[in-house]
Amino acid sequence: TDMQFTSVKGASPDNVRQVDVDLIGGSLPSGVQLTVSPSLNGTGTMGTGAPITFSASNGTGTLISGIQSAYTGDAPGDGVLLQYAQNLDAASSGMITLRYTISNS
């Protein structure tokens, strides 16, 4: 999955942004984990990506921090590549919904 965004750096304190991810629908059973890992691809100050591991006790995290003026592109295949990995069969987890939010840091 690709996530595309454009960020235009403003004046401090509005010059740095981040992308947060929240598990807003469904739940992960005890022992099941889902990891979302970003591969940053774009032009400008894309920031730093860090994997987030969701579990029954963790439903939120910061996926990318330190974004300033950046552009991922908007064509097919452009953007931040999001890789998803889980430790059990998807059928054991049911359906979940993730929300991605870009905001000032």
C-alpha positions in Angstrom: 0.0 0.0 0.0 1.2 3.5 -0.8 0.5 6.6 1.2 0.9 10.0 -0.6 1.2 13.4 0.9 2.4 17.0 0.3 3.7 19.1 3.2 4.7 22.7 2.8 6.9 23.9 5.7 5.6 26.9 7.5 7.2 29.2 10.1 8.0 27.8 13.6 6.2 26.2 15.5 4.3 24.9 12.5 7.3 23.8 10.5 7.5 20.1 11.4 4.8 17.5 10.9 4.3 13.8 11.7 2.1 11.0 10.6 0.3 9.1 13.4 -1.6 5.8 13.0 -4.5 4.7 15.2 -6.4 1.4 15.3 -9.9 2.7 15.3 -12.0 -0.3 14.3 -11.9 -3.9 15.5 -9.4 -5.3 17.9 -6.4 -7.7 18.0 -6.8 -10.8 20.1 -4.2 -11.3 22.9 -1.0 -12.6 21.3 -1.7 -11.2 17.8 0.5 -8.4 16.6 0.3 -6.3 13.4 3.4 -4.3 12.4 3.2 -1.4 9.9 6.6 -0.4 8.4 7.1 2.7 6.2 9.7 3.0 3.4 10.0 6.7 2.7 10.1 7.8 -1.0 9.8 11.3 -2.2 11.4 14.7 -2.5 12.3 17.1 0.3 12.6 16.6 4.0 10.6 13.4 4.3 11.4 12.9 8.0 12.2 9.6 9.7 10.0 6.5 9.5 9.7 4.0 12.3 7.7 0.7 12.4 4.6 0.6 14.7 3.5 -2.7 16.3 -0.1 -2.9 17.2 -1.3 -5.4 19.8 -4.2 -5.9 22.2 -2.5 -3.3 24.5 -1.2 -0.9 21.9 -3.5 0.8 19.3 -1.6 4.0 18.4 1.9 5.2 17.3 3.9 7.7 15.3 4.8 6.3 11.9 6.8 9.3 10.5 8.3 12.2 12.4 10.2 15.3 11.3 8.4 16.0 8.1 9.1 19.5 6.7 8.6 20.5 3.0 8.1 17.2 1.2 6.3 15.7 -1.7 5.7 12.0 -2.3 4.4 12.3 -5.8 0.8 11.3 -6.9 1.3 8.8 -9.6 0.6 5.0 -9.2 3.5 3.6 -7.3 4.6 6.9 -5.8 4.5 7.6 -2.0 5.5 6.0 1.2 5.4 2.3 0.8 3.6 0.7 3.8 4.4 -2.9 4.5 2.1 -4.9 6.9 3.3 -8.0 8.8 1.4 -10.0 11.3 2.4 -12.9 13.6 -0.7 -15.0 12.9 -3.1 -15.8 10.1 -5.4 -12.9 9.2 -8.5 -15.1 9.8 -7.6 -15.2 13.5 -7.6 -11.4 13.9 -10.8 -10.4 12.1 -11.2 -7.0 10.4 -9.4 -4.0 11.7 -9.4 -0.3 10.6 -6.4 2.0 10.8 -6.5 5.8 10.5 -3.5 7.8 9.3 -3.3 11.4 10.4 -0.7 14.1 9.3 -0.5 16.9 11.8 2.0 19.4 13.3 4.4 17.9 15.7 
